[in-house]
């Protein structure tokens, strides 16, 4: 039972609720993740994902391509995805969690002014088999936290909603102008994140968002479009003292690994971007990212992290249709 203490009557009650999370005592060994998945295209990755036997599969957004104000149409696309054999089989052996991005939210590059966001949120949570009485259904956005494992082998996964409360962006000459005052998460979600990070006892803290955190140079959607929000997040991760933070993201129709290393993160903060389960950036050209480690991948892929608790390390991989490894990053699990 959760004890709730309201600071003020006017504060949204969901801010004060500890968002309902999953907690599993058994050891967590593997988490698979991916994004950008069209329900009506071939989906060849469920086979190799299944062979990896992940304990958890994490959707990173664009889980279906709704792009509609018609909620019946959006529901039909979620229903179609749930009928895909490979995905159905995976759900029998792995827990499925996730967050959305813009296309499954309902509108390309959409934010808080999308008229159908409440109805779309209900469909998203139905797709994730969220309980009908879950506190997550009463909050402003689909953000959530999940805990897996126990003792000194615990992983905490933070799912950030970068759509429901996000302020507007504007373009000039095809590029987004920085929004210097707007918010991505909204204050309620920021308070929740600060609380959950600050009290985390997990050995590994994975923070997931539909859009990229670290890259700054490309002209597409990213946290850098709201530079104060990006800096606020990095300061919060540092000040929370949460152990071994790692970022994961989707959206881009490519895969890459980014590394931020500075005085705040002397051991480096890594971001693994996995985006392209049914389609990728076919006409891509080499894209500048001063934080990138390794190459840029524009083939169908998914992400996988495997935890080696005995040797205090975790390995993040980007893998293809045959289970081949395109990118790999070993990260020490430090005390």
Secondary structure as the mmCIF struct_conf table of DSSP 4:
data_model
#
loop_
_struct_conf.conf_type_id
_struct_conf.id
_struct_conf.beg_label_comp_id
_struct_conf.beg_label_asym_id
_struct_conf.beg_label_seq_id
_struct_conf.end_label_comp_id
_struct_conf.end_label_asym_id
_struct_conf.end_label_seq_id
BEND BEND1 UNK A 7 UNK A 7
TURN_TY1_P TURN_TY1_P1 UNK A 9 UNK A 10
BEND BEND2 UNK A 11 UNK A 11
HELX_RH_AL_P HELX_RH_AL_P1 UNK A 13 UNK A 16
BEND BEND3 UNK A 17 UNK A 17
STRN STRN1 UNK A 23 UNK A 24
BEND BEND4 UNK A 26 UNK A 26
HELX_LH_PP_P HELX_LH_PP_P1 UNK A 27 UNK A 28
STRN STRN2 UNK A 30 UNK A 34
TURN_TY1_P TURN_TY1_P2 UNK A 39 UNK A 40
BEND BEND5 UNK A 41 UNK A 41
TURN_TY1_P TURN_TY1_P3 UNK A 44 UNK A 44
HELX_RH_AL_P HELX_RH_AL_P2 UNK A 45 UNK A 52
TURN_TY1_P TURN_TY1_P4 UNK A 53 UNK A 53
BEND BEND6 UNK A 55 UNK A 55
STRN STRN3 UNK A 56 UNK A 59
BEND BEND7 UNK A 61 UNK A 61
BEND BEND8 UNK A 63 UNK A 64
BEND BEND9 UNK A 68 UNK A 69
HELX_RH_AL_P HELX_RH_AL_P3 UNK A 71 UNK A 82
TURN_TY1_P TURN_TY1_P5 UNK A 83 UNK A 83
HELX_RH_AL_P HELX_RH_AL_P4 UNK A 85 UNK A 93
BEND BEND10 UNK A 94 UNK A 94
STRN STRN4 UNK A 95 UNK A 98
HELX_RH_AL_P HELX_RH_AL_P5 UNK A 102 UNK A 105
TURN_TY1_P TURN_TY1_P6 UNK A 106 UNK A 106
BEND BEND11 UNK A 107 UNK A 107
TURN_TY1_P TURN_TY1_P7 UNK A 108 UNK A 109
TURN_TY1_P TURN_TY1_P8 UNK A 112 UNK A 113
TURN_TY1_P TURN_TY1_P9 UNK A 115 UNK A 116
HELX_RH_AL_P HELX_RH_AL_P6 UNK A 117 UNK A 127
TURN_TY1_P TURN_TY1_P10 UNK A 128 UNK A 129
TURN_TY1_P TURN_TY1_P11 UNK A 132 UNK A 133
HELX_RH_3T_P HELX_RH_3T_P1 UNK A 135 UNK A 138
BEND BEND12 UNK A 139 UNK A 142
STRN STRN5 UNK A 144 UNK A 148
BEND BEND13 UNK A 149 UNK A 149
TURN_TY1_P TURN_TY1_P12 UNK A 151 UNK A 152
BEND BEND14 UNK A 153 UNK A 153
STRN STRN6 UNK A 155 UNK A 159
BEND BEND15 UNK A 162 UNK A 163
TURN_TY1_P TURN_TY1_P13 UNK A 164 UNK A 165
HELX_LH_PP_P HELX_LH_PP_P2 UNK A 166 UNK A 168
STRN STRN7 UNK A 171 UNK A 172
TURN_TY1_P TURN_TY1_P14 UNK A 173 UNK A 174
STRN STRN8 UNK A 175 UNK A 176
HELX_LH_PP_P HELX_LH_PP_P3 UNK A 177 UNK A 178
BEND BEND16 UNK A 180 UNK A 181
BEND BEND17 UNK A 184 UNK A 185
HELX_RH_AL_P HELX_RH_AL_P7 UNK A 187 UNK A 198
TURN_TY1_P TURN_TY1_P15 UNK A 199 UNK A 199
BEND BEND18 UNK A 203 UNK A 203
STRN STRN9 UNK A 204 UNK A 209
BEND BEND19 UNK A 210 UNK A 211
STRN STRN10 UNK A 212 UNK A 212
BEND BEND20 UNK A 213 UNK A 214
BEND BEND21 UNK A 217 UNK A 221
STRN STRN11 UNK A 222 UNK A 222
HELX_RH_3T_P HELX_RH_3T_P2 UNK A 223 UNK A 226
HELX_RH_AL_P HELX_RH_AL_P8 UNK A 227 UNK A 240
TURN_TY1_P TURN_TY1_P16 UNK A 241 UNK A 241
TURN_TY1_P TURN_TY1_P17 UNK A 243 UNK A 244
STRN STRN12 UNK A 245 UNK A 249
BEND BEND22 UNK A 252 UNK A 254
STRN STRN13 UNK A 255 UNK A 260
BEND BEND23 UNK A 262 UNK A 264
TURN_TY1_P TURN_TY1_P18 UNK A 266 UNK A 267
STRN STRN14 UNK A 269 UNK A 274
BEND BEND24 UNK A 277 UNK A 278
TURN_TY1_P TURN_TY1_P19 UNK A 282 UNK A 283
TURN_TY1_P TURN_TY1_P20 UNK A 290 UNK A 291
STRN STRN15 UNK A 292 UNK A 297
BEND BEND25 UNK A 299 UNK A 300
STRN STRN16 UNK A 302 UNK A 308
TURN_TY1_P TURN_TY1_P21 UNK A 309 UNK A 312
STRN STRN17 UNK A 313 UNK A 319
TURN_TY1_P TURN_TY1_P22 UNK A 321 UNK A 322
BEND BEND26 UNK A 323 UNK A 323
STRN STRN18 UNK A 325 UNK A 332
#
